[in-house]
Amino acid sequence: MFDFVKNKPITDVSIQIKGTNKGTYSKNDGTFSLLKIKNRDILVLSKIGYKTTFVDINTIGNIIYLEQQINELSLVTLRSFSSSQLKNTVPDQIYYSKRDIQRQPFILGEKDVIKLLQYTPGVQQATEGQSGLIVRGGNGSMNLTLLDNIYIHNTAHLGGLFSAINSDFVESLEFSKAGFDASYGGRLSSVTNIKTLKIPDSTSFSGSLGLLSAKLTGNIKVNEKHNLLLSGRRTYFEIFKPFIKDKDAILGKDSNYYLYDILVKHTYKLSNKNQVETMLYITKDDFYDKTKGRDRQLQWGNFLIGTTYSHKFNKTLSSETTLSNSFYEFSIGTDDVVYDYQARNTVNVLGIKHHFVWALPNYVLKIGAQYNTNTILPKRVLASINNSPIEILNQDTFKYSDFSLFADIEQTISKSVKLKTGLRFTRFKNQSNALVGKNIFSSLEPRLSVKYQFNDQQAFKFSYQRLRQFIHQASISSFSLPADFFVISTKTVKPQTVNQVSLGYVYEVNGLQFNSATFFKNVSNYSEFENGSINNLFSNNIYDDILVGHFNAYGLELSASKKINKLTAQGAITLSKTIAKFKDINQGQYFPTNFDRPININTIVNYKLNNRLEFGGLFLYTSGQNYTRPRDIRIINERPIINFEAKNTSRFPSYHRLDLSCTYAFKPKGNWSSKLNLTLYNIYNNKNPFQITFSTDGSSDDAFVEIIEDRDNLFPFLPTLNWLFSF
């Protein structure tokens, strides 16, 4: 008995002979036994959350798949962190269905699938609007995110306040921070695998209208062979921003911001065994800021297109092939310092991936291969000082390919022990350019996960993984915006390598879920810029200031959830430390990385008064990010050189916020249902820094130019009202 989507065994499935009282239940490995069955008998398979299935005993095979039953809810409620961790072999792996996503709290009138991950231990964002997830001490570039098997480079709108994933078109999400499948590679910290909506039984629409954004999603069943999924979202801060009176808020009268994203997916069901899905996804962000004398504009966005062909050979063997292209572009123009500059970078990935899956009662085997061609433009800069152009030798693009072979097997050793092992081999090869010569790297990456379940309520889990990453990220550490450079590995800046060990304990009884984990990871060949990314805007060789060292991350993660009558509560706390060491930084002493977050706490409560009215609360607290403060600017031969304090000796203020919400569900009328949500964001009006920027006091004629620090917050207390509907 296996889950059709997750391809994992299902326990406690009711198996009953139709028309009789005779039956049994499936075991932890999905198997069952039933005696004295007649040739004409029909088995009825049922379990809450799955479609009831009828199987003729004469046609039964070695494995039976059950499909999840997705029902529209009349109310939005909160859910615990994940489905049962007791049953998963891999530790720290979380699966969310569409129903789980629908039950998460509102943030600024949105239900955000990426935000849902931040309520799990070991995962957080840095400050208000920080781009990307911080997972167990890793930076944003160390996370792999896939949308229908297609790589998406940046998952953040407005630096992370909204994610680039519209939850209305999401069918499921699987998130791993340890024990990665061998089919995933190239990143060190986490994997997020997002699947869009499947073919519906009938056409349906859902959407919302609010004070900040509007969106509409249609899952259209054209006929028995063709299905069309359309989704769009757009914000209109330009209408709402006059009501923001806080002069320090980044979205005021002298600034503007908008985003949109569009998804189109066509599904063609050739037969019961063959299916083709083609997906196009576009995101766009545009932000300008003229507050406090600044003149800054930022734009960024993703363009994804791909096709996946799925084939079922029989009940136990299937395959999947994906051909895709992912493009990301970021640009910034500003006059924050004594010079004006415009910078642009791009990332493009063209890939093909194929794998086979054998799903048998006692084990699941996956084998496959992947090939990517990658093009990175680290930076293209135009700059001037006193309206005189600065001569800059811009970087050539980096072009490289990576080819991988992988195999995974998950098996039941005994009633108490389950094992998952994986191995991935990758070969990296780049083309030479003006900065780097030809390089070839080979990598062998083992993964191991073990679960020992010593009774029905408790289990211990262990995992080890060794992974490699061939690109390096450098951020403007004082910014929360996605102002990042990416460079490839060379003979001197070698691929980053992580060794991670995780040990977890799970306890579940009477609706109480308690999860704990400790972890340690070591990342070698980790790179930093010696003097900050700003100086590298004007460097003729972006590798000149790159230093290579290592960092260690370790921590304790605790989470619990419980439902008591009409009240549902869940909470998580993470205590961790991430420290780096470089020979030429801070006199060779360990220092905290800019993504070190010692304390992270979140709590979610929900009270369901009746079938119409529901209340929710969300509290977040996390340590601020570290950054390196510039002291002054020296003008040497008309070229500005910034002097910095010791690495990461400054830290953002701690981030904390309380949101309250109320949702009222109107009485359904036929297929039409709707609800009204009021969210009070940042109810005690805490000024969480969105970004720390620097301006100058002086001119380029001075030998030294003083740098003045300025902090901007994004949103103060903000009420939002959203009308949600579906039909």
C-alpha positions as CSV (number, residue, x, y, z in Angstrom):
1,M,0.0,0.0,0.0
2,F,1.8,3.2,-1.2
3,D,1.0,6.9,-1.4
4,F,0.7,7.8,-5.1
5,V,2.4,11.2,-4.7
6,K,5.1,10.5,-2.1
7,N,5.7,6.9,-3.3
8,K,5.9,5.8,0.4
9,P,4.2,3.0,2.4
10,I,0.9,3.9,4.1
11,T,0.2,2.3,7.4
12,D,-3.3,1.6,9.0
13,V,-5.1,1.4,5.7
14,S,-8.4,-0.4,6.2
15,I,-8.7,-3.5,3.9
16,Q,-12.2,-5.0,3.9
17,I,-13.9,-7.6,1.7
18,K,-16.8,-5.9,0.2
19,G,-20.2,-7.0,1.6
20,T,-18.6,-8.7,4.6
21,N,-17.2,-7.8,8.0
22,K,-14.0,-9.5,7.3
23,G,-10.9,-7.3,7.0
24,T,-7.5,-6.1,8.3
25,Y,-5.1,-3.1,8.4
26,S,-1.8,-2.4,6.5
27,K,1.4,-2.6,8.5
28,N,4.1,0.1,8.8
29,D,5.7,-1.1,5.5
30,G,2.4,-1.0,3.7
31,T,1.9,-4.8,3.5
32,F,-1.1,-6.7,4.7
33,S,-2.3,-10.3,4.9
34,L,-5.9,-11.6,4.6
35,L,-6.8,-15.3,4.5
36,K,-9.7,-17.2,2.8
37,I,-10.2,-14.8,0.0
38,K,-12.5,-16.0,-2.9
39,N,-11.8,-15.3,-6.5
40,R,-14.8,-13.1,-6.9
41,D,-14.1,-10.9,-3.9
42,I,-13.6,-7.2,-4.1
43,L,-11.3,-5.4,-1.6
44,V,-12.3,-2.0,-0.3
45,L,-9.3,0.1,0.7
46,S,-9.9,3.2,2.8
47,K,-8.1,5.7,5.0
48,I,-8.8,9.2,6.1
49,G,-7.1,11.6,3.7
50,Y,-7.2,9.2,0.8
51,K,-9.7,8.2,-1.9
52,T,-11.6,5.0,-1.2
53,T,-10.3,2.4,-3.7
54,F,-12.0,-0.8,-4.9
55,V,-9.7,-3.6,-6.1
56,D,-10.7,-6.9,-7.8
57,I,-8.7,-9.7,-6.2
58,N,-8.1,-11.2,-9.7
59,T,-6.3,-8.1,-10.9
60,I,-4.3,-7.2,-7.7
61,G,-0.6,-6.7,-8.2
62,N,2.5,-6.5,-5.9
63,I,1.7,-2.9,-5.0
64,I,-1.4,-0.8,-4.7
65,Y,-1.4,3.0,-4.9
66,L,-3.8,5.2,-3.0
67,E,-4.5,8.8,-4.1
68,Q,-4.9,11.6,-1.6
69,Q,-8.4,13.0,-1.1
70,I,-8.3,16.9,-1.3
71,N,-11.4,18.6,0.0
72,E,-12.2,22.3,0.1
73,L,-12.5,23.5,3.7
74,S,-15.2,25.8,4.9
75,L,-12.7,27.4,7.4
76,V,-9.0,28.0,7.5
77,T,-7.4,26.4,10.5
78,L,-3.9,26.0,11.7
79,R,-2.0,22.7,11.6
80,S,0.9,21.2,13.4
81,F,4.4,21.4,11.8
82,S,4.1,18.4,9.6
83,S,2.6,15.1,9.0
84,S,3.7,12.4,11.5
85,Q,7.5,12.4,11.8
86,L,7.2,9.1,13.5
87,K,6.6,7.3,10.2
88,N,9.3,9.0,8.1
89,T,12.6,7.2,7.7
90,V,14.5,10.4,6.9
91,P,14.9,12.8,9.8
92,D,14.0,16.4,9.4
93,Q,12.0,15.8,6.3
94,I,8.6,17.6,6.1
95,Y,5.7,17.0,3.8
96,Y,2.8,19.4,3.3
97,S,-0.3,18.7,1.3
98,K,-2.6,21.4,-0.2
99,R,-4.8,21.0,2.9
100,D,-1.8,21.8,5.2
101,I,-1.0,24.9,3.2
102,Q,-4.6,26.1,3.3
103,R,-4.5,25.8,7.1
104,Q,-1.5,28.1,7.7
105,P,-2.0,31.6,9.1
106,F,-2.4,34.8,7.0
107,I,0.6,37.2,6.6
108,L,-0.4,40.6,5.1
109,G,-3.5,38.9,3.7
110,E,-1.5,36.1,2.0
111,K,-1.0,32.4,2.7
112,D,2.6,31.9,1.9
113,V,4.0,28.4,1.3
114,I,7.6,29.4,1.9
115,K,6.7,31.2,5.1
116,L,5.2,27.9,6.3
117,L,8.7,26.5,6.3
118,Q,10.0,29.3,8.6
119,Y,7.7,28.0,11.4
120,T,9.7,24.8,11.5
121,P,12.8,24.5,13.8
122,G,16.2,25.2,12.2
123,V,14.7,27.4,9.5
124,Q,14.4,31.2,9.6
125,Q,14.8,34.5,7.8
126,A,17.2,37.1,8.9
127,T,15.4,40.5,9.1
128,E,12.2,42.0,7.7
129,G,12.1,41.1,4.0
130,Q,15.4,39.0,4.0
131,S,15.8,37.1,0.8
132,G,16.1,33.4,1.0
133,L,15.9,30.9,3.8
134,I,18.6,30.3,6.4
135,V,18.7,26.6,7.1
136,R,21.0,25.3,9.9
137,G,23.6,28.0,9.4
138,G,23.8,28.0,5.6
139,N,23.3,31.0,3.5
140,G,20.6,31.5,0.8
141,S,22.7,30.1,-2.0
142,M,22.9,26.7,-0.3
143,N,19.2,26.0,-0.7
144,L,17.8,24.1,-3.7
145,T,14.2,25.0,-4.7
146,L,12.3,23.1,-7.5
147,L,9.0,24.0,-9.0
148,D,7.6,21.0,-10.9
149,N,11.2,19.7,-11.2
150,I,12.5,23.1,-12.5
151,Y,15.2,25.0,-10.6
152,I,14.0,28.4,-9.4
153,H,16.9,30.7,-8.4
154,N,15.2,33.3,-6.2
155,T,12.1,32.5,-4.2
156,A,11.5,36.0,-2.8
157,H,9.3,38.9,-3.7
158,L,10.3,42.2,-2.0
159,G,13.3,40.4,-0.5
160,G,11.1,37.8,1.2
161,L,8.1,39.6,2.6
162,F,6.1,37.7,0.0
163,S,7.5,34.5,-1.6
164,A,7.7,34.1,-5.3
165,I,5.4,31.0,-4.9
166,N,1.7,31.7,-5.0
167,S,0.3,29.1,-2.7
168,D,-3.0,28.9,-4.6
169,F,-1.4,26.8,-7.3
170,V,0.6,24.5,-5.0
171,E,-0.5,20.8,-4.7
172,S,2.2,19.7,-2.3
173,L,5.6,20.6,-0.8
174,E,8.4,18.4,0.5
175,F,11.2,20.0,2.4
176,S,14.5,18.3,3.6
177,K,17.3,19.8,5.7
178,A,19.1,16.4,6.2
179,G,19.2,13.0,4.4
180,F,18.6,14.4,0.9
181,D,17.5,12.1,-1.9
182,A,20.5,11.4,-4.1
183,S,18.5,12.8,-7.0
184,Y,19.1,16.2,-5.6
185,G,22.6,17.8,-5.8
186,G,24.5,21.0,-6.1
187,R,23.4,22.6,-2.8
188,L,24.4,22.1,0.8
189,S,21.6,23.1,3.2
190,S,18.1,22.2,2.1
191,V,15.9,21.0,-0.7
192,T,12.3,22.3,-1.3
193,N,10.4,20.3,-3.9
194,I,7.1,22.1,-4.9
195,K,4.4,20.4,-7.1
196,T,1.7,22.4,-8.8
197,L,-2.0,21.4,-8.9
198,K,-2.9,18.1,-10.5
199,I,-5.7,17.4,-13.0
200,P,-9.0,18.1,-11.3
201,D,-12.3,16.2,-11.6
202,S,-13.9,19.4,-12.7
203,T,-13.0,23.0,-13.4
204,S,-12.5,25.2,-10.3
205,F,-11.3,28.8,-9.6
206,S,-10.0,30.4,-6.4
207,G,-8.7,33.9,-5.7
208,S,-8.6,36.9,-3.4
209,L,-9.0,40.6,-3.3
210,G,-7.2,42.6,-0.6
211,L,-5.8,45.9,0.3
212,L,-2.3,45.0,-0.9
213,S,-2.7,42.4,-3.6
214,A,-5.1,40.5,-5.8
215,K,-4.8,37.0,-7.3
216,L,-6.8,34.4,-9.3
217,T,-6.1,30.8,-10.0
218,G,-8.0,28.5,-12.4
219,N,-7.6,24.8,-12.7
220,I,-9.5,24.1,-15.9
221,K,-10.4,20.7,-17.1
222,V,-10.6,21.2,-20.9
223,N,-11.5,17.6,-21.7
224,E,-10.4,14.1,-20.7
225,K,-7.0,14.6,-22.2
226,H,-6.2,18.2,-21.7
227,N,-6.0,20.3,-18.5
228,L,-4.9,24.0,-18.1
229,L,-3.7,25.6,-14.9
230,L,-3.6,29.4,-14.9
231,S,-2.5,31.6,-12.0
232,G,-1.7,35.3,-11.6
233,R,-0.9,37.7,-8.8
234,R,-0.3,41.5,-8.6
235,T,0.3,43.9,-5.7
236,Y,-0.7,47.6,-5.7
237,F,1.3,49.2,-2.9
238,E,1.2,52.4,-4.9
239,I,-2.5,52.7,-3.9
240,F,-2.0,51.9,-0.2
241,K,1.3,53.6,0.6
242,P,-0.2,57.1,1.2
243,F,-1.7,55.6,4.4
244,I,1.8,54.7,5.7
245,K,2.8,57.7,7.8
246,D,6.0,56.4,9.3
247,K,8.8,58.5,7.8
248,D,11.3,55.6,8.3
249,A,9.2,53.1,6.4
250,I,10.8,52.2,3.1
251,L,7.5,52.1,1.3
252,G,6.4,55.8,1.7
253,K,5.4,58.6,-0.6
254,D,8.9,58.9,-2.1
255,S,9.2,55.2,-3.1
256,N,7.2,52.6,-5.0
257,Y,7.1,48.9,-5.3
258,Y,5.1,46.3,-7.3
259,L,5.4,42.6,-8.0
260,Y,3.6,40.2,-10.2
261,D,3.9,36.5,-11.0
262,I,2.2,34.4,-13.7
263,L,2.0,30.6,-14.1
264,V,0.7,28.6,-17.1
265,K,0.7,24.8,-17.1
266,H,-0.7,22.5,-19.7
267,T,-1.2,18.8,-18.9
268,Y,-1.7,16.3,-21.7
269,K,-2.8,12.9,-20.7
270,L,-1.8,10.7,-23.6
271,S,-3.0,7.5,-21.9
272,N,-3.4,6.0,-18.4
273,K,0.4,5.3,-18.5
274,N,1.7,8.4,-20.2
275,Q,1.4,12.1,-19.4
276,V,3.2,15.3,-20.5
277,E,3.2,18.5,-18.5
278,T,4.5,21.9,-19.8
279,M,5.0,24.8,-17.5
280,L,5.8,28.5,-17.8
281,Y,6.4,30.7,-14.8
282,I,7.4,34.3,-14.6
283,T,8.1,36.6,-11.6
284,K,8.9,40.3,-11.6
285,D,9.8,42.8,-8.9
286,D,10.3,46.5,-9.4
287,F,11.3,48.8,-6.5
288,Y,12.5,52.4,-6.5
289,D,13.4,54.5,-3.5
290,K,13.9,58.2,-3.4
291,T,13.6,58.7,0.4
292,K,16.2,60.6,2.4
293,G,17.9,62.0,-0.7
294,R,18.5,58.6,-2.2
295,D,18.0,57.6,-5.8
296,R,17.9,53.8,-6.0
297,Q,16.1,51.3,-8.2
298,L,16.1,47.5,-8.1
299,Q,14.6,45.0,-10.4
300,W,14.7,41.2,-10.2
301,G,12.8,38.2,-11.6
302,N,12.7,34.6,-12.7
303,F,11.7,33.1,-16.0
304,L,11.1,29.3,-16.0
305,I,9.9,27.0,-18.7
306,G,10.0,23.2,-18.8
307,T,8.3,19.9,-19.9
308,T,8.0,16.7,-17.9
309,Y,7.1,13.3,-19.4
310,S,5.9,10.6,-17.0
311,H,5.5,7.0,-17.9
312,K,4.2,4.0,-16.0
313,F,5.6,0.6,-17.2
314,N,3.5,-1.4,-14.7
315,K,2.3,-1.2,-11.1
316,T,5.8,-1.2,-9.7
317,L,8.0,0.6,-12.3
318,S,7.7,4.2,-13.5
319,S,10.0,6.8,-15.0
320,E,10.1,10.6,-15.4
321,T,12.0,12.9,-17.7
322,T,12.2,16.7,-17.4
323,L,13.7,19.2,-19.9
324,S,13.9,22.7,-18.5
325,N,15.4,26.2,-18.6
326,S,15.6,28.6,-15.7
327,F,16.7,32.2,-16.0
328,Y,17.2,34.9,-13.3
329,E,18.2,38.5,-13.5
330,F,18.9,41.1,-10.9
331,S,19.9,44.8,-11.4
332,I,20.5,47.7,-9.0
333,G,21.2,51.3,-9.6
334,T,22.0,53.7,-6.7
335,D,23.9,56.9,-5.6
336,D,24.2,55.9,-2.0
337,V,27.9,56.7,-1.8
338,V,30.1,59.3,-3.5
339,Y,29.8,57.5,-6.8
340,D,26.8,56.4,-8.9
341,Y,26.6,52.9,-10.2
342,Q,24.4,50.4,-11.9
343,A,25.1,46.6,-11.5
344,R,23.5,43.6,-13.1
345,N,23.9,39.9,-12.7
346,T,22.2,36.8,-14.3
347,V,22.0,33.1,-13.8
348,N,20.8,30.7,-16.5
349,V,20.4,26.9,-16.1
350,L,19.4,24.6,-19.0
351,G,19.0,21.0,-17.9
352,I,17.6,17.5,-18.5
353,K,16.9,14.9,-15.8
354,H,15.7,11.3,-16.1
355,H,15.0,8.7,-13.4
356,F,13.3,5.3,-12.8
357,V,11.5,4.3,-9.7
358,W,10.8,0.7,-8.6
359,A,8.3,0.5,-5.7
360,L,8.1,-2.9,-4.1
361,P,6.6,-3.9,-0.7
362,N,9.9,-3.9,1.2
363,Y,12.0,-1.3,-0.7
364,V,11.8,1.6,-3.1
365,L,14.7,2.1,-5.6
366,K,15.3,5.2,-7.6
367,I,18.1,5.6,-10.2
368,G,18.8,8.2,-12.7
369,A,21.0,10.9,-14.4
370,Q,21.1,14.6,-14.7
371,Y,22.9,17.1,-17.0
372,N,22.9,20.9,-16.8
373,T,24.6,23.6,-18.7
374,N,25.0,26.8,-16.7
375,T,25.8,30.4,-17.5
376,I,26.5,33.0,-14.8
377,L,27.2,36.7,-15.3
378,P,28.7,37.7,-11.9
379,K,28.4,41.5,-12.5
380,R,28.1,44.0,-15.3
381,V,28.8,47.5,-13.8
382,L,28.6,51.1,-15.1
383,A,29.8,53.7,-12.6
384,S,30.7,57.4,-12.5
385,I,32.1,59.9,-10.0
386,N,31.1,63.6,-10.3
387,N,29.5,62.7,-13.6
388,S,32.8,61.3,-14.9
389,P,32.8,57.6,-15.9
390,I,34.9,55.2,-14.0
391,E,36.8,52.8,-16.2
392,I,35.8,49.2,-15.2
393,L,36.8,46.0,-16.8
394,N,33.6,44.0,-16.5
395,Q,33.5,40.3,-15.9
396,D,33.2,37.7,-18.6
397,T,30.4,35.2,-18.2
398,F,31.1,31.9,-16.6
399,K,30.0,28.8,-18.5
400,Y,30.1,25.3,-17.0
401,S,28.3,22.0,-17.1
402,D,27.7,19.3,-14.5
403,F,26.7,15.7,-15.1
404,S,25.4,13.4,-12.3
405,L,24.5,9.8,-11.8
406,F,22.5,8.9,-8.7
407,A,20.8,6.0,-6.9
408,D,18.6,5.8,-3.8
409,I,17.2,2.8,-1.9
410,E,14.8,2.9,1.0
411,Q,14.1,-0.4,2.7
412,T,12.6,-2.1,5.7
413,I,15.3,-4.0,7.6
414,S,13.0,-5.2,10.4
415,K,9.8,-4.1,12.2
416,S,11.8,-1.5,14.1
417,V,14.5,-0.5,11.7
418,K,14.2,1.3,8.4
419,L,17.2,2.4,6.3
420,K,17.7,4.8,3.4
421,T,21.0,5.0,1.5
422,G,22.0,7.1,-1.5
423,L,25.0,7.9,-3.7
424,R,25.5,10.7,-6.2
425,F,28.4,11.1,-8.6
426,T,28.9,14.5,-10.2
427,R,31.4,15.8,-12.8
428,F,31.9,19.6,-13.1
429,K,33.6,21.2,-16.1
430,N,33.9,24.9,-16.9
431,Q,35.0,26.8,-20.0
432,S,38.0,29.1,-19.6
433,N,37.7,32.8,-19.9
434,A,39.7,35.9,-19.1
435,L,39.5,35.2,-15.3
436,V,39.6,31.4,-15.0
437,G,41.2,28.5,-16.8
438,K,39.6,25.2,-17.6
439,N,38.7,23.2,-14.4
440,I,37.3,19.7,-13.9
441,F,36.1,18.5,-10.5
442,S,34.6,15.1,-9.6
443,S,32.5,14.5,-6.6
444,L,31.2,11.4,-4.8
445,E,28.4,12.2,-2.3
446,P,27.1,9.5,0.0
447,R,23.9,9.9,2.1
448,L,22.6,7.6,5.0
449,S,19.4,7.8,7.1
450,V,18.4,5.3,9.8
451,K,15.2,5.1,11.9
452,Y,14.9,2.9,15.0
453,Q,11.3,2.8,16.2
454,F,11.2,1.1,19.6
455,N,7.4,1.4,20.2
456,D,4.3,3.0,18.6
457,Q,5.0,6.4,20.1
458,Q,8.8,6.9,20.0
459,A,11.6,6.7,17.5
460,F,15.3,7.7,17.1
461,K,16.7,8.9,13.8
462,F,20.2,9.4,12.5
463,S,21.5,10.8,9.2
464,Y,24.8,11.6,7.6
465,Q,25.5,13.3,4.3
466,R,28.4,14.6,2.4
467,L,27.6,17.1,-0.4
468,R,29.4,19.5,-2.7
469,Q,28.4,22.9,-4.2
470,F,30.3,24.3,-7.2
471,I,29.1,28.0,-7.0
472,H,29.9,30.6,-4.4
473,Q,27.7,33.5,-3.2
474,A,28.9,36.9,-2.0
475,S,26.3,39.3,-0.7
476,I,26.3,43.0,0.2
477,S,25.9,42.1,3.9
478,S,24.2,45.3,5.0
479,F,21.4,44.9,2.5
480,S,18.4,42.6,2.9
481,L,17.7,42.8,-0.8
482,P,18.9,40.0,-3.2
483,A,22.1,41.9,-4.1
484,D,24.3,38.9,-4.6
485,F,27.2,37.9,-6.8
486,F,27.8,34.3,-7.9
487,V,31.2,32.9,-9.0
488,I,32.2,29.4,-10.0
489,S,34.8,27.1,-8.3
490,T,38.4,27.3,-9.5
491,K,41.7,25.6,-8.5
492,T,42.1,28.3,-5.7
493,V,38.4,28.7,-4.8
494,K,37.5,25.0,-4.7
495,P,34.0,23.6,-4.5
496,Q,32.3,24.0,-1.1
497,T,31.9,20.7,0.8
498,V,29.6,19.9,3.7
499,N,29.7,17.0,6.1
500,Q,26.6,17.0,8.3
501,V,25.4,14.7,11.1
502,S,21.9,14.9,12.6
503,L,20.4,12.9,15.5
504,G,16.7,13.2,16.3
505,Y,14.0,12.0,18.7
506,V,10.3,11.8,18.0
507,Y,7.5,11.3,20.5
508,E,3.8,11.2,19.5
509,V,0.8,10.3,21.7
510,N,-2.8,11.4,22.0
511,G,-2.5,14.2,19.5
512,L,0.7,15.6,21.0
513,Q,3.7,15.8,18.7
514,F,7.2,16.5,20.1
515,N,10.3,16.6,17.9
516,S,13.8,17.3,18.8
517,A,17.1,17.2,16.9
518,T,20.7,18.1,17.2
519,F,23.0,18.7,14.3
520,F,26.6,19.5,13.4
521,K,27.8,20.6,10.0
522,N,31.2,21.6,8.7
523,V,31.5,23.5,5.4
524,S,35.0,23.6,3.9
525,N,36.1,25.9,1.1
526,Y,33.6,28.5,2.2
527,S,34.3,31.9,0.6
528,E,34.1,35.5,1.8
529,F,35.1,38.8,0.3
530,E,37.9,40.4,2.3
531,N,36.6,44.0,2.2
532,G,32.9,43.6,1.4
533,S,31.1,43.2,-2.0
534,I,30.9,47.0,-2.6
535,N,34.6,47.2,-3.4
536,N,34.3,44.3,-5.8
537,L,31.9,46.3,-7.9
538,F,34.9,48.2,-9.2
539,S,37.4,45.3,-9.2
540,N,38.7,44.2,-12.6
541,N,39.0,40.6,-11.2
542,I,36.2,39.6,-8.9
543,Y,38.5,36.8,-7.5
544,D,41.1,39.3,-6.2
545,D,39.4,39.8,-2.8
546,I,37.9,36.3,-2.3
547,L,39.3,34.4,0.7
548,V,38.7,30.8,1.4
549,G,38.1,29.3,4.8
550,H,35.5,27.1,6.6
551,F,32.6,27.4,9.0
552,N,31.0,25.1,11.6
553,A,27.3,25.2,12.5
554,Y,25.7,23.3,15.3
555,G,22.5,23.5,17.2
556,L,19.5,22.1,19.1
557,E,16.0,22.2,17.7
558,L,12.8,21.6,19.6
559,S,9.2,21.7,18.5
560,A,5.8,20.6,19.9
561,S,2.1,20.9,18.8
562,K,-1.1,20.0,20.6
563,K,-4.9,20.4,20.0
564,I,-7.0,20.9,23.1
565,N,-10.7,21.1,22.3
566,K,-11.1,24.2,20.1
567,L,-7.6,25.5,20.6
568,T,-4.6,24.4,18.5
569,A,-1.1,25.5,19.6
570,Q,2.4,24.9,18.2
571,G,5.8,26.2,19.0
572,A,9.4,25.8,18.1
573,I,12.8,27.0,19.4
574,T,16.2,26.7,17.8
575,L,19.4,27.4,19.6
576,S,22.4,27.4,17.2
577,K,25.8,28.9,16.4
578,T,27.6,29.4,13.1
579,I,31.2,30.5,13.2
580,A,33.8,30.8,10.4
581,K,37.5,30.9,10.3
582,F,39.8,32.4,7.6
583,K,43.5,32.9,7.8
584,D,43.3,36.5,6.6
585,I,40.2,37.7,8.4
586,N,40.0,38.9,12.0
587,Q,43.6,37.7,12.6
588,G,42.7,34.1,11.9
589,Q,40.2,34.0,14.8
590,Y,36.7,32.4,14.6
591,F,33.9,35.0,14.0
592,P,30.1,34.7,13.5
593,T,29.0,34.6,9.9
594,N,26.4,37.1,8.7
595,F,23.8,34.3,8.7
596,D,24.5,33.2,12.3
597,R,21.2,33.3,14.3
598,P,21.7,32.1,17.9
599,I,18.1,32.2,18.9
600,N,14.9,31.6,16.9
601,I,11.5,31.2,18.5
602,N,8.0,31.1,16.9
603,T,4.6,30.3,18.3
604,I,1.3,29.9,16.5
605,V,-2.2,29.5,18.2
606,N,-5.6,29.1,16.7
607,Y,-9.0,29.2,18.3
608,K,-12.0,27.9,16.4
609,L,-15.1,29.5,18.0
610,N,-17.6,27.9,15.7
611,N,-18.1,26.8,12.1
612,R,-18.0,30.5,10.9
613,L,-15.5,32.3,13.1
614,E,-11.9,31.6,13.8
615,F,-9.1,33.5,15.5
616,G,-5.3,33.1,15.1
617,G,-2.1,34.5,16.5
618,L,1.6,34.3,15.3
619,F,4.7,35.5,17.2
620,L,8.2,35.4,15.8
621,Y,11.5,36.2,17.4
622,T,15.0,35.8,15.9
623,S,18.4,37.2,16.4
624,G,19.5,39.9,13.9
625,Q,22.0,39.2,11.2
626,N,25.7,40.2,11.6
627,Y,27.2,42.7,9.2
628,T,30.5,44.5,8.6
629,R,30.1,48.3,9.0
630,P,32.2,50.6,6.7
631,R,34.1,53.3,8.6
632,D,35.1,55.8,5.9
633,I,36.0,56.1,2.2
634,R,39.5,57.0,1.0
635,I,39.8,58.7,-2.4
636,I,43.0,57.3,-4.0
637,N,43.7,58.3,-7.6
638,E,40.0,59.3,-8.0
639,R,39.0,55.7,-7.0
640,P,36.9,55.3,-3.9
641,I,38.2,52.7,-1.4
642,I,36.0,51.8,1.5
643,N,37.5,50.9,4.9
644,F,35.7,48.4,7.0
645,E,35.6,47.5,10.7
646,A,36.5,43.9,11.8
647,K,34.4,41.3,10.0
648,N,30.8,40.9,11.3
649,T,31.3,42.8,14.5
650,S,28.0,44.6,14.2
651,R,24.6,43.0,14.3
652,F,21.0,44.0,13.3
653,P,18.6,44.4,16.2
654,S,16.7,41.2,17.0
655,Y,13.6,40.7,14.9
656,H,10.3,40.2,16.6
657,R,6.7,40.6,15.6
658,L,3.1,39.7,16.7
659,D,0.3,39.2,14.2
660,L,-3.4,38.6,15.0
661,S,-6.1,37.5,12.6
662,C,-9.8,36.8,12.4
663,T,-11.5,34.8,9.6
664,Y,-15.2,34.8,9.0
665,A,-16.6,32.2,6.6
666,F,-19.8,33.0,4.8
667,K,-22.5,30.4,4.2
668,P,-21.7,28.5,1.0
669,K,-24.1,28.9,-1.9
670,G,-23.9,25.9,-4.2
671,N,-20.3,25.7,-5.5
672,W,-19.5,29.2,-4.4
673,S,-17.8,29.8,-1.0
674,S,-16.0,32.8,0.4
675,K,-14.5,34.2,3.6
676,L,-13.3,37.4,5.0
677,N,-9.9,37.7,6.7
678,L,-8.6,40.6,8.9
679,T,-4.9,40.4,9.8
680,L,-3.3,42.9,12.1
681,Y,0.4,42.7,11.1
682,N,3.1,43.8,13.6
683,I,0.4,44.7,16.2
684,Y,2.7,46.5,18.7
685,N,4.4,48.4,15.9
686,N,8.0,47.2,16.4
687,K,10.4,48.8,13.9
688,N,12.2,45.8,12.5
689,P,15.1,46.9,10.2
690,F,14.5,46.0,6.6
691,Q,17.9,47.2,5.5
692,I,20.9,49.2,6.8
693,T,22.3,51.5,4.2
694,F,25.1,54.1,4.2
695,S,25.4,57.6,2.9
696,T,28.3,59.9,2.8
697,D,29.1,63.4,4.2
698,G,31.7,65.0,2.1
699,S,32.8,65.2,-1.5
700,S,35.3,63.3,-3.7
701,D,37.7,66.2,-3.2
702,D,38.2,65.2,0.4
703,A,40.9,62.6,1.3
704,F,38.5,60.9,3.6
705,V,34.7,60.8,3.3
706,E,32.7,60.0,6.4
707,I,30.1,57.3,6.1
708,I,26.7,57.7,7.9
709,E,24.6,54.6,8.8
710,D,20.9,54.7,8.2
711,R,18.3,52.1,9.0
712,D,15.0,51.6,7.2
713,N,12.0,49.5,8.3
714,L,9.5,48.1,5.9
715,F,6.1,48.0,7.5
716,P,4.9,49.4,10.8
717,F,1.6,48.2,12.3
718,L,-0.5,47.4,9.3
719,P,-4.1,46.1,9.2
720,T,-5.1,44.2,6.0
721,L,-8.4,43.0,4.8
722,N,-8.8,40.2,2.3
723,W,-11.8,38.6,0.7
724,L,-11.2,35.0,-0.5
725,F,-13.4,33.1,-2.8
726,S,-13.6,29.8,-4.7
727,F,-16.1,28.3,-7.1
